């Protein structure tokens, strides 16, 4: 068990508490979160590139949710798994962040592992989809406990989200479900050049390829979202989004709200770029 230590180097997010605080504050400068009905923040979808590229979106999703929810438990769903994979769950007692360790809810981890076939997540996997979110989760939800699961891009994600929500209800624990995924990875760096290179390719990614995935996510259409990602290469971790949507649906969410969308091209123009969306449920 023990403590899960940081794996990602400085380039992903800052090393120390003060630097993390400064970046988070800069991401929120001039931002006003939408007004949500009381008790209506069930979760969301955030991107997982380094903070330089996608931290602004993640911070705004978490800030919007924290203004309306104080969950006892956060279910963080990561990805980078194929459709045939089993979920990978973190089993340590806590996970290191620059704001202090985030406690993992061992009782719920054990319960989940008794109900769903899973693998234990390697402490040295280096996967960014979950770790990149931890400092912000600890910053915005300092008292919440965590379960962290990489979800496959298949209907196993739907069952996983439903089971997490079911266990939280049985235990009387308030839950927030977060799915971590980037969208289309386009360009020569990713071997995806369906529309060539240049402005027309950027428009196609934004106005067609990513738009289809985002619209399915806003409708909370789990099957449609998984199919769109599989057929169009429109997300790297569709299973994470699907699991979060499934949990949010089980909690009572009916639709998503798109806070913002952009690509890394807007930050650093290049022939290769990635799409990012921030959604709350």
C-alpha positions as CSV (number, residue, x, y, z in Angstrom):
1,X,0.0,0.0,0.0
2,X,1.9,3.1,1.2
3,X,2.2,6.4,-0.7
4,X,2.2,6.9,-4.4
5,X,4.9,9.3,-5.4
6,X,5.0,11.9,-8.2
7,X,6.2,10.5,-11.5
8,X,5.8,13.3,-14.0
9,X,8.7,15.8,-14.3
10,X,8.5,19.6,-13.9
11,X,7.4,20.2,-17.5
12,X,4.0,18.7,-16.8
13,X,3.1,20.8,-13.8
14,X,5.2,22.8,-11.2
15,X,7.2,21.1,-8.6
16,X,6.3,23.2,-5.5
17,X,3.1,24.5,-3.8
18,X,3.8,28.2,-4.4
19,X,4.4,27.7,-8.1
20,X,1.3,25.6,-8.5
21,X,-0.7,28.3,-6.7
22,X,0.6,31.0,-9.0
23,X,-0.3,29.0,-12.1
24,X,-3.8,28.1,-10.9
25,X,-4.5,31.7,-10.0
26,X,-3.3,32.9,-13.4
27,X,-5.6,30.3,-15.1
28,X,-8.6,31.8,-13.3
29,X,-7.7,35.5,-13.7
30,X,-10.7,37.2,-15.2
31,X,-12.8,34.0,-15.2
32,X,-16.3,33.9,-13.9
33,X,-17.7,30.4,-13.5
34,X,-21.3,29.7,-14.6
35,X,-24.1,29.8,-12.0
36,X,-25.3,26.3,-11.4
37,X,-28.5,25.2,-9.5
38,X,-27.7,24.1,-6.0
39,X,-26.5,20.5,-5.8
40,X,-26.2,20.2,-9.6
41,X,-22.5,19.7,-10.0
42,X,-22.0,15.9,-10.5
43,X,-18.6,15.9,-12.3
44,X,-16.9,16.8,-15.6
45,X,-14.4,16.2,-18.3
46,X,-11.0,17.8,-18.3
47,X,-7.9,17.6,-20.6
48,X,-4.6,16.1,-19.5
49,X,-1.8,17.8,-21.4
50,X,0.8,19.7,-19.5
51,X,-0.5,22.7,-17.6
52,X,1.0,25.1,-20.1
53,X,-1.4,23.8,-22.8
54,X,-4.5,22.6,-21.0
55,X,-4.2,23.7,-17.3
56,X,-6.5,26.7,-17.9
57,X,-9.4,24.4,-18.9
58,X,-8.9,22.0,-16.1
59,X,-8.7,24.7,-13.5
60,X,-11.9,26.3,-14.7
61,X,-13.8,23.0,-14.6
62,X,-12.6,22.3,-11.1
63,X,-13.3,25.9,-9.9
64,X,-16.8,25.8,-11.3
65,X,-17.6,22.5,-9.6
66,X,-16.0,23.5,-6.3
67,X,-18.2,26.5,-6.1
68,X,-21.2,24.2,-5.9
69,X,-20.0,20.9,-4.5
70,X,-18.0,19.7,-1.5
71,X,-17.7,16.0,-2.3
72,X,-16.5,13.5,0.2
73,X,-15.1,11.3,-2.6
74,X,-13.7,12.2,-6.1
75,X,-13.6,9.4,-8.7
76,X,-10.9,10.3,-11.1
77,X,-11.0,8.3,-14.3
78,X,-7.9,8.2,-16.5
79,X,-7.4,6.5,-19.8
80,X,-4.8,5.5,-22.4
81,X,-6.2,2.0,-22.4
82,X,-7.6,0.0,-25.3
83,X,-11.1,-1.5,-25.5
84,X,-10.0,-5.0,-24.5
85,X,-8.1,-3.9,-21.4
86,X,-9.3,-4.2,-17.8
87,X,-9.6,-1.1,-15.7
88,X,-6.4,-0.2,-13.7
89,X,-6.9,1.0,-10.1
90,X,-4.6,2.8,-7.8
91,X,-4.3,0.9,-4.4
92,X,-1.9,3.0,-2.4
93,X,-3.2,4.8,0.7
94,X,-2.4,8.3,-0.6
95,X,-1.0,10.1,-3.6
96,X,1.6,12.8,-3.4
97,X,0.8,16.4,-4.6
98,X,2.6,19.7,-4.1
99,X,-0.3,20.7,-1.8
100,X,0.1,17.6,0.4
101,X,-0.9,14.0,0.0
102,X,-4.4,13.2,-1.3
103,X,-5.9,10.3,0.7
104,X,-7.2,7.4,-1.2
105,X,-10.5,5.8,0.0
106,X,-9.2,2.3,0.7
107,X,-12.6,0.9,1.7
108,X,-14.2,1.9,-1.6
109,X,-11.2,0.7,-3.6
110,X,-11.5,-2.7,-1.9
111,X,-15.2,-2.8,-2.5
112,X,-14.8,-2.0,-6.2
113,X,-12.1,-4.6,-6.7
114,X,-14.5,-7.2,-5.2
115,X,-17.2,-6.4,-7.8
116,X,-15.3,-5.6,-11.0
117,X,-12.3,-7.4,-12.5
118,X,-9.4,-5.0,-12.4
119,X,-5.6,-4.7,-12.5
120,X,-3.6,-2.8,-10.0
121,X,-2.0,0.3,-11.5
122,X,1.8,0.1,-11.6
123,X,3.2,2.9,-9.3
124,X,5.8,3.6,-11.9
125,X,3.6,3.6,-15.0
126,X,4.2,7.3,-15.7
127,X,0.7,7.7,-17.1
128,X,-0.2,11.4,-17.2
129,X,-4.0,11.1,-17.4
130,X,-4.6,11.0,-13.7
131,X,-1.5,12.5,-12.0
132,X,-1.7,15.7,-14.0
133,X,-5.1,16.4,-12.3
134,X,-4.1,15.7,-8.7
135,X,-2.6,19.1,-7.6
136,X,-5.7,20.9,-8.8
137,X,-8.0,18.4,-7.2
138,X,-6.2,18.8,-3.9
139,X,-6.2,22.6,-4.3
140,X,-9.9,22.9,-5.0
141,X,-11.2,19.9,-2.9
142,X,-8.7,19.7,0.0
143,X,-10.9,17.5,2.2
144,X,-12.0,15.0,-0.4
145,X,-10.7,11.5,-0.7
146,X,-9.8,9.9,-4.0
147,X,-10.3,6.8,-6.0
148,X,-8.2,6.8,-9.2
149,X,-9.0,4.3,-12.1
150,X,-7.8,4.1,-15.7
151,X,-10.8,3.1,-17.7
152,X,-10.8,1.1,-21.0
153,X,-12.4,2.6,-24.1
154,X,-15.3,0.2,-24.2
155,X,-18.6,-0.4,-22.5
156,X,-16.7,-1.6,-19.5
157,X,-16.4,2.1,-18.8
158,X,-20.2,2.4,-18.5
159,X,-20.4,-0.5,-16.0
160,X,-17.4,1.0,-14.1
161,X,-19.1,4.4,-13.7
162,X,-22.4,2.9,-12.7
163,X,-20.7,0.7,-10.0
164,X,-18.7,3.6,-8.6
165,X,-21.9,5.6,-8.2
166,X,-23.8,2.7,-6.7
167,X,-21.1,2.1,-4.1
168,X,-21.0,5.7,-3.2
169,X,-24.8,5.7,-2.6
170,X,-24.6,2.5,-0.6
171,X,-21.9,4.0,1.6
172,X,-23.6,7.4,1.9
173,X,-20.6,9.2,0.4
174,X,-21.1,12.2,-1.8
175,X,-19.3,11.8,-5.1
176,X,-17.8,13.9,-7.9
177,X,-16.8,12.0,-11.1
178,X,-14.0,13.4,-13.3
179,X,-13.0,12.0,-16.7
180,X,-9.6,12.9,-18.1
181,X,-9.1,12.9,-21.9
182,X,-7.6,15.0,-24.7
183,X,-9.3,15.1,-28.1
184,X,-8.0,14.7,-31.6
185,X,-4.2,14.3,-31.9
186,X,-3.6,15.6,-35.4
187,X,-0.5,16.0,-37.5
188,X,2.8,14.2,-38.5
189,X,3.8,13.7,-34.8
190,X,0.7,11.5,-34.4
191,X,0.5,9.9,-37.8
192,X,-2.9,11.4,-38.5
193,X,-3.1,13.6,-41.6
194,X,-6.6,13.1,-42.9
195,X,-7.0,16.7,-44.1
196,X,-3.3,17.5,-44.9
197,X,-1.7,20.4,-42.9
198,X,-2.5,24.0,-42.5
199,X,-5.5,26.1,-41.6
200,X,-8.0,23.8,-43.3
201,X,-6.8,20.9,-41.2
202,X,-7.2,23.0,-38.0
203,X,-10.7,24.0,-39.0
204,X,-11.6,20.4,-39.7
205,X,-10.4,19.2,-36.3
206,X,-12.2,21.9,-34.5
207,X,-15.5,22.1,-36.5
208,X,-16.0,18.5,-37.4
209,X,-13.8,15.9,-35.7
210,X,-13.6,17.2,-32.1
211,X,-17.1,18.7,-32.4
212,X,-18.7,15.3,-32.9
213,X,-17.0,13.9,-29.8
214,X,-17.9,17.0,-27.7
215,X,-21.6,16.9,-28.8
216,X,-21.9,13.2,-27.8
217,X,-20.3,14.1,-24.4
218,X,-22.7,17.0,-23.9
219,X,-25.7,14.7,-24.7
220,X,-24.2,12.1,-22.3
221,X,-24.3,9.6,-25.1
222,X,-21.9,7.0,-23.9
223,X,-22.1,4.6,-26.8
224,X,-22.1,7.4,-29.4
225,X,-19.0,8.9,-27.7
226,X,-17.1,5.6,-27.7
227,X,-18.0,4.9,-31.3
228,X,-17.0,8.4,-32.4
229,X,-13.6,8.1,-30.8
230,X,-13.0,4.6,-32.3
231,X,-14.1,5.6,-35.8
232,X,-12.6,9.1,-36.0
233,X,-9.6,9.1,-33.6
234,X,-11.3,12.0,-31.8
235,X,-10.1,11.2,-28.3
236,X,-7.1,9.5,-26.7
237,X,-9.0,8.3,-23.5
238,X,-12.6,8.0,-24.5
239,X,-13.1,5.4,-21.7
240,X,-12.3,8.0,-19.1
241,X,-15.0,10.3,-20.4
242,X,-17.5,7.4,-20.7
243,X,-16.9,6.3,-17.1
244,X,-17.4,9.8,-15.8
245,X,-20.5,10.3,-17.8
246,X,-21.9,7.0,-16.6
247,X,-21.3,7.9,-13.0
248,X,-22.8,11.4,-13.4
249,X,-25.9,9.9,-15.1
250,X,-26.3,7.5,-12.2
251,X,-26.1,10.4,-9.8
252,X,-28.8,12.3,-11.7
253,X,-27.1,14.5,-14.3
254,X,-29.0,15.1,-17.5
255,X,-26.7,17.1,-19.7
256,X,-23.3,18.7,-20.0
257,X,-22.2,22.3,-20.2
258,X,-19.2,23.2,-22.4
259,X,-17.1,25.7,-20.5
260,X,-14.6,26.1,-23.3
261,X,-12.8,24.4,-26.1
262,X,-9.5,25.1,-27.9
263,X,-6.5,23.4,-29.4
264,X,-2.8,23.5,-28.7
265,X,-2.5,25.3,-32.1
266,X,-3.9,28.4,-30.5
267,X,-1.2,28.3,-27.9
268,X,1.7,27.1,-30.0
269,X,0.9,26.9,-33.8
270,X,2.4,23.8,-35.3
271,X,1.6,21.2,-37.9
272,X,0.9,18.8,-35.0
273,X,-1.7,19.8,-32.4
274,X,-4.2,18.4,-29.9
275,X,-7.8,19.4,-29.0
276,X,-9.0,20.1,-25.5
277,X,-12.5,20.5,-24.0
278,X,-13.8,21.4,-20.5
279,X,-17.2,20.1,-19.6
280,X,-19.3,20.0,-16.4
281,X,-22.3,17.9,-15.7
